[in-house]
Amino acid sequence: MKQRLITIVLLLGCVAVGAVGVLTYKKQDRTAPVITVSDKKMSYTAGDPYDQLLEGVTATDNKDGDLTDEVFVDRVVPTSKKKAVVYYGVMDKSNNVGTARKTVTYHGDNNMGSDAEDIAPADNADAENATQPDQSADQEQKDADKQQPDQQQADQPDATTDDLKANGEKPAMSLTATSETIARGSNFNATSMVKDVVDDKDDRDTLFRQLHVDGTYDTTKSGTYELTYYVQDSDGNTSDPITFTLTVQ
């Protein structure tokens, strides 16, 4: 009898502990704060502080309220010579993390000036000569171009390569093509152009969840649209961007 009573008491104790645990779990804040980024166009120059990128960016949390002062710029990832993606983050008191991103106009390092701008012709005669092309040098250059492969083309990564390998810690991606022409009103799925993605750690499915396609297009309007593809792995490493041209006729 005593043993049965002890068992019942222990069972009731376990139920009480479980109920307390459930109530505690339900009371925990598991909702991430929300970051709101303004539609205002922004530009960023490499090397500048991030303060200007926080203008018009706000954050609110269901428990902690206004967290605008806690918003930070996690990183700026250039996706082309003129565009970059800014990644924002904020954390509430329960360690829930909210994120957001915005595409901005990107400028490279302004410290690299042109030497040609610092050199002026000594006199009018020199200035006149400077504007005249050297015909012999031009011919030599043409002959050299015929004999040697186009170095610039050789340096360009093959966006449709079959032998896809991760670039060190950076993931890599390839497309089925770098351009496509469709009829106006046709359907176009941007992600269907991705041929493959690889990384030194993440698998293909994980990478496809982190696939980014920047740019806009309208299949109901004729025109040429430029999209930028890149993928990010779980460590935050970003692949080299690939430019894709969509032509709607």
C-alpha positions as CSV (number, residue, x, y, z in Angstrom):
1,M,0.0,0.0,0.0
2,K,2.8,2.4,1.0
3,Q,4.7,1.5,-2.2
4,R,1.6,2.2,-4.3
5,L,1.1,5.5,-2.6
6,I,4.8,6.5,-3.2
7,T,4.4,5.5,-6.9
8,I,1.3,7.7,-7.2
9,V,3.1,10.6,-5.5
10,L,6.1,10.3,-7.9
11,L,3.8,10.1,-10.9
12,L,2.0,13.3,-9.8
13,G,5.3,15.0,-9.2
14,C,6.5,14.1,-12.7
15,V,3.2,15.4,-14.2
16,A,3.6,18.6,-12.2
17,V,7.2,19.1,-13.4
18,G,6.1,18.4,-17.0
19,A,3.3,20.9,-16.8
20,V,5.7,23.5,-15.5
21,G,8.1,22.7,-18.3
22,V,5.4,23.1,-20.9
23,L,4.2,26.4,-19.5
24,T,7.8,27.7,-19.3
25,Y,8.4,26.6,-22.9
26,K,5.3,28.4,-24.1
27,K,6.3,31.6,-22.3
28,Q,9.7,31.6,-24.0
29,D,10.2,34.2,-26.7
30,R,11.0,32.5,-29.9
31,T,9.9,35.2,-32.4
32,A,12.6,36.9,-34.2
33,P,12.6,40.7,-34.5
34,V,11.5,42.2,-37.8
35,I,13.8,44.6,-39.8
36,T,12.3,47.1,-42.2
37,V,14.4,48.6,-44.9
38,S,13.3,51.7,-46.8
39,D,12.8,51.7,-50.5
40,K,15.1,54.7,-50.8
41,K,18.0,54.1,-53.3
42,M,21.3,53.7,-51.6
43,S,24.9,53.7,-52.8
44,Y,28.0,52.4,-51.1
45,T,31.7,52.9,-51.8
46,A,34.2,50.2,-50.8
47,G,36.0,51.2,-47.6
48,D,33.4,53.6,-46.3
49,P,31.8,53.1,-42.9
50,Y,28.4,51.4,-42.7
51,D,26.6,54.3,-41.0
52,Q,25.0,55.5,-44.3
53,L,23.6,52.1,-45.0
54,L,21.6,52.2,-41.7
55,E,19.6,55.3,-42.7
56,G,15.9,54.5,-42.9
57,V,16.4,51.0,-41.4
58,T,14.2,50.1,-38.4
59,A,13.6,47.0,-36.3
60,T,10.8,46.0,-33.9
61,D,10.3,43.0,-31.6
62,N,7.1,41.5,-30.2
63,K,8.6,41.6,-26.7
64,D,11.4,44.1,-26.7
65,G,9.7,46.8,-28.8
66,D,11.8,49.2,-30.8
67,L,15.3,47.7,-31.6
68,T,16.3,50.2,-34.3
69,D,19.4,51.2,-32.4
70,E,20.5,47.5,-32.3
71,V,20.4,47.0,-36.1
72,F,23.9,46.3,-37.6
73,V,25.3,45.7,-41.1
74,D,26.6,42.1,-41.2
75,R,28.4,42.4,-44.5
76,V,28.3,43.9,-48.0
77,V,28.7,41.5,-50.8
78,P,29.4,42.9,-54.3
79,T,27.4,41.0,-57.0
80,S,28.8,43.0,-59.9
81,K,30.9,46.0,-60.7
82,K,27.9,48.3,-60.0
83,K,25.7,46.4,-57.5
84,A,26.1,44.9,-54.0
85,V,23.9,43.3,-51.5
86,V,23.8,44.6,-47.9
87,Y,22.9,42.1,-45.2
88,Y,21.4,43.5,-42.0
89,G,21.0,41.8,-38.6
90,V,19.5,42.4,-35.2
91,M,19.1,40.4,-32.0
92,D,16.5,40.6,-29.2
93,K,17.0,39.9,-25.5
94,S,16.0,36.2,-26.0
95,N,18.8,35.8,-28.6
96,N,16.4,35.6,-31.6
97,V,18.0,37.0,-34.7
98,G,16.2,38.9,-37.4
99,T,17.8,39.5,-40.8
100,A,17.1,41.5,-44.0
101,R,18.9,42.5,-47.1
102,K,18.9,45.2,-49.7
103,T,20.5,45.7,-53.1
104,V,22.5,49.0,-53.4
105,T,24.6,50.8,-56.0
106,Y,28.2,49.8,-55.5
107,H,31.4,51.8,-56.2
108,G,34.9,50.4,-56.0
109,D,37.9,51.9,-54.3
110,N,38.1,55.6,-55.3
111,N,41.7,55.8,-54.3
112,M,42.8,54.2,-57.6
113,G,43.0,57.2,-59.9
114,S,44.1,57.4,-63.5
115,D,47.7,58.3,-64.1
116,A,46.7,59.7,-67.5
117,E,44.8,62.5,-65.7
118,D,48.0,63.7,-63.9
119,I,50.0,64.1,-67.1
120,A,49.5,67.1,-69.4
121,P,51.2,67.6,-72.8
122,A,54.3,69.9,-72.8
123,D,53.1,72.0,-75.7
124,N,50.5,72.1,-78.5
125,A,52.7,70.1,-80.8
126,D,53.0,67.3,-78.2
127,A,49.2,67.5,-77.6
128,E,48.5,67.1,-81.3
129,N,50.9,64.2,-81.6
130,A,49.3,62.6,-78.5
131,T,45.9,62.5,-80.2
132,Q,47.3,60.8,-83.4
133,P,47.2,57.0,-83.3
134,D,50.4,55.1,-84.0
135,Q,49.5,53.2,-87.1
136,S,52.5,50.8,-86.9
137,A,51.9,50.1,-83.2
138,D,48.2,49.5,-84.0
139,Q,49.1,47.0,-86.8
140,E,51.5,45.2,-84.5
141,Q,48.8,44.9,-81.9
142,K,46.4,43.4,-84.5
143,D,49.0,40.9,-85.6
144,A,49.6,39.9,-82.0
145,D,45.9,39.5,-81.4
146,K,45.7,37.0,-84.3
147,Q,48.6,34.9,-83.0
148,Q,47.6,34.9,-79.3
149,P,44.3,33.9,-77.6
150,D,42.1,36.7,-76.2
151,Q,43.5,36.9,-72.6
152,Q,40.4,38.6,-71.3
153,Q,38.2,35.9,-72.6
154,A,40.5,33.3,-71.2
155,D,40.2,34.9,-67.7
156,Q,36.4,34.8,-67.7
157,P,35.0,31.9,-65.7
158,D,32.9,29.4,-67.7
159,A,29.4,29.8,-66.2
160,T,28.2,26.6,-67.9
161,T,31.2,24.4,-67.2
162,D,30.6,20.7,-66.5
163,D,33.7,20.4,-64.3
164,L,32.4,22.5,-61.3
165,K,34.5,22.7,-58.2
166,A,34.4,24.8,-55.1
167,N,36.6,27.8,-55.1
168,G,38.4,27.1,-51.8
169,E,36.0,27.9,-49.0
170,K,33.7,29.7,-51.5
171,P,30.9,27.8,-53.2
172,A,30.6,27.7,-57.0
173,M,27.7,27.6,-59.3
174,S,27.1,27.1,-63.0
175,L,24.2,28.0,-65.3
176,T,22.7,26.0,-68.3
177,A,23.3,29.2,-70.3
178,T,24.2,32.9,-69.8
179,S,21.4,34.2,-71.9
180,E,18.0,33.2,-73.2
181,T,15.4,34.7,-75.6
182,I,11.7,34.0,-75.0
183,A,8.5,35.2,-76.6
184,R,6.5,37.9,-74.8
185,G,3.9,36.4,-72.4
186,S,5.9,33.1,-72.0
187,N,6.7,31.7,-68.6
188,F,10.2,32.0,-67.3
189,N,11.6,30.4,-64.1
190,A,14.9,32.0,-63.1
191,T,16.0,29.2,-60.8
192,S,15.6,26.7,-63.7
193,M,18.7,28.2,-65.3
194,V,20.9,27.0,-62.5
195,K,22.8,23.9,-63.6
196,D,24.7,23.0,-60.5
197,V,26.1,24.3,-57.2
198,V,29.0,22.9,-55.1
199,D,30.7,23.7,-51.8
200,D,33.5,22.3,-49.7
201,K,31.0,21.6,-46.9
202,D,27.4,22.1,-47.8
203,D,25.4,19.7,-50.0
204,R,23.5,20.7,-53.1
205,D,20.1,20.9,-51.4
206,T,21.4,23.3,-48.7
207,L,23.0,25.5,-51.3
208,F,19.8,25.7,-53.4
209,R,18.0,27.1,-50.4
210,Q,20.6,29.9,-50.3
211,L,20.4,30.7,-54.1
212,H,20.1,34.4,-54.9
213,V,18.9,36.0,-58.2
214,D,19.1,39.8,-58.2
215,G,17.4,41.9,-60.8
216,T,13.9,42.2,-62.2
217,Y,12.2,41.2,-65.4
218,D,8.7,41.3,-66.9
219,T,7.8,38.6,-69.4
220,T,4.8,40.7,-70.6
221,K,7.0,43.5,-71.8
222,S,9.6,43.3,-74.6
223,G,13.1,44.2,-73.5
224,T,16.4,43.0,-72.3
225,Y,16.8,42.2,-68.6
226,E,20.0,41.5,-66.7
227,L,19.9,39.1,-63.7
228,T,22.8,38.3,-61.3
229,Y,23.1,34.8,-59.9
230,Y,25.1,33.8,-56.8
231,V,24.9,31.3,-54.0
232,Q,25.8,31.6,-50.3
233,D,26.9,28.7,-48.1
234,S,26.1,28.2,-44.4
235,D,29.4,29.9,-43.4
236,G,28.5,33.1,-45.2
237,N,30.9,32.6,-48.1
238,T,29.5,33.8,-51.4
239,S,30.2,32.4,-54.9
240,D,31.4,34.6,-57.8
241,P,28.4,36.3,-59.3
242,I,27.2,35.3,-62.8
243,T,25.4,37.7,-65.1
244,F,22.5,36.3,-67.1
245,T,20.7,38.2,-69.9
246,L,17.0,37.6,-70.5
247,T,15.6,38.9,-73.8
248,V,11.8,39.2,-74.1
249,Q,10.6,39.6,-77.7
